[in-house]
Amino acid sequence: MVWSQALQGKDDLTRFKALNWGIRTWDLWNFNDCDKRFGDDWPGRIPAQLIAHILYFFSKQDDLIFDPMAGGGVCADTCLAMGRRCWSLDMDDRPDTRPEIEPYHWDLDNKWEDLPIMGSKGKPDLIIFDPPYFDKKAGEYSKQSISELSRKDYLSFLERFFRFLKKISKKKTRLAFINSDWRDFQNCPADKEEPGQGILVVDYHEILKKTGWTLTHIIQAPLSSERFNAGVVSAMQKKKILGVVSRYVMILR
Ligand SMILES: C[S@@+](CC[C@H](N)C(=O)[O-])C[C@H]1O[C@@H](n2cnc3c(N)ncnc32)[C@H](O)[C@@H]1O
């Protein structure tokens, strides 16, 4: 809120400068740390700089950004600082700390299209979708999070969700889908991993294509590997375990 007032009327470049963020010019966005001024401490928190880059390249000021799984509110906070309107939802209701995030559970048994909230804000210009990755951190989110689903149900959920996002979009709406390759690499040498058990960026792309989205960019925004301690890294090397730090932002129309 403070940043939104201090930066009122300023263009995007001035805002980046004031916030002390350099602009990444290429399709590799490395950020070592989350900017603690934005969002709450939350499982799967992403850096505000990552959201700011999506906003800079794929939206303009005053655009409506839809953030259907908002988590700690990084997207909502960054939109405020960058002069975008944000509509955030999450299954976790925190009226005291995060009143701007509307409580909503994307439940496979409900008919999402009939919700009164749909249409009340207009169609979004950009959707920033940062779902929990399959299985990862399942224990850290509330029960009924999609990270609890089986691989098959997780992929079915995404298919239905992408179709739904298409329905509430305008022709020019962009979707920024933040995801990561998921492989069951822990305690398993790379050449012993079972094919067909993971979910890779190409699997997401298949579903996105099938649901009417056209891919325009794949941006690499890897997780920092600095968080792994030397002992863990050395054990992985000895066992020929190939870990995952990949993270991608897929941009679709
Ligand atoms: C990866 S986190 C988002 C993190 C956020 N971008 C941040 O930086 O703080 C994903 C969020 O999706 C929410 N979520 C998972 N399943 C959901 C569902 N079925 N309906 C609504 N929200 C859900 C979780 O509560 C979690 O906060």
The ligand as an SDF file (V2000), in Angstrom:
LIG
                    3D

 27 29  0  0  0  0  0  0  0  0999 V2000
    2.0160  -22.2830   -4.6040 C   0  0  0  0  0  0  0  0  0  0  0  0
    0.8330  -21.5600   -3.5170 S   0  0  0  0  0  0  0  0  0  0  0  0
    0.7520  -19.9050   -4.1330 C   0  0  0  0  0  0  0  0  0  0  0  0
    1.9130  -19.1200   -3.6170 C   0  0  0  0  0  0  0  0  0  0  0  0
    1.8550  -17.6410   -3.9600 C   0  0  0  0  0  0  0  0  0  0  0  0
    2.1070  -17.3930   -5.3750 N   0  0  0  0  0  0  0  0  0  0  0  0
    2.8670  -16.9240   -3.1120 C   0  0  0  0  0  0  0  0  0  0  0  0
    3.9300  -16.5370   -3.6390 O   0  0  0  0  0  0  0  0  0  0  0  0
    2.6200  -16.7590   -1.9000 O   0  0  0  0  0  0  0  0  0  0  0  0
   -0.6580  -22.2570   -4.0660 C   0  0  0  0  0  0  0  0  0  0  0  0
   -1.9010  -21.8920   -3.2690 C   0  0  0  0  0  0  0  0  0  0  0  0
   -2.9970  -22.6070   -3.8430 O   0  0  0  0  0  0  0  0  0  0  0  0
   -3.9720  -22.8090   -2.8370 C   0  0  0  0  0  0  0  0  0  0  0  0
   -4.8370  -23.9120   -3.2750 N   0  0  0  0  0  0  0  0  0  0  0  0
   -4.5070  -25.2070   -3.4650 C   0  0  0  0  0  0  0  0  0  0  0  0
   -5.5700  -25.9300   -3.8780 N   0  0  0  0  0  0  0  0  0  0  0  0
   -6.6090  -25.0510   -3.9580 C   0  0  0  0  0  0  0  0  0  0  0  0
   -7.9770  -25.1850   -4.3410 C   0  0  0  0  0  0  0  0  0  0  0  0
   -8.4740  -26.3560   -4.7330 N   0  0  0  0  0  0  0  0  0  0  0  0
   -8.7550  -24.0700   -4.3070 N   0  0  0  0  0  0  0  0  0  0  0  0
   -8.2420  -22.8720   -3.9090 C   0  0  0  0  0  0  0  0  0  0  0  0
   -6.9460  -22.6850   -3.5450 N   0  0  0  0  0  0  0  0  0  0  0  0
   -6.1410  -23.7630   -3.5620 C   0  0  0  0  0  0  0  0  0  0  0  0
   -3.1670  -23.1070   -1.5810 C   0  0  0  0  0  0  0  0  0  0  0  0
   -3.9010  -22.7540   -0.4300 O   0  0  0  0  0  0  0  0  0  0  0  0
   -1.9050  -22.2540   -1.7990 C   0  0  0  0  0  0  0  0  0  0  0  0
   -1.9870  -21.0810   -1.0340 O   0  0  0  0  0  0  0  0  0  0  0  0
  1  2  1  0
  2  3  1  0
  2 10  1  0
  3  4  1  0
  4  5  1  0
  5  6  1  0
  5  7  1  0
  7  8  2  0
  7  9  1  0
 10 11  1  0
 11 12  1  0
 11 26  1  0
 12 13  1  0
 13 14  1  0
 13 24  1  0
 14 15  1  0
 14 23  1  0
 15 16  2  0
 16 17  1  0
 17 18  1  0
 17 23  2  0
 18 19  1  0
 18 20  2  0
 20 21  1  0
 21 22  2  0
 22 23  1  0
 24 25  1  0
 24 26  1  0
 26 27  1  0
M  CHG  2   2   1   9  -1
M  END
$$$$
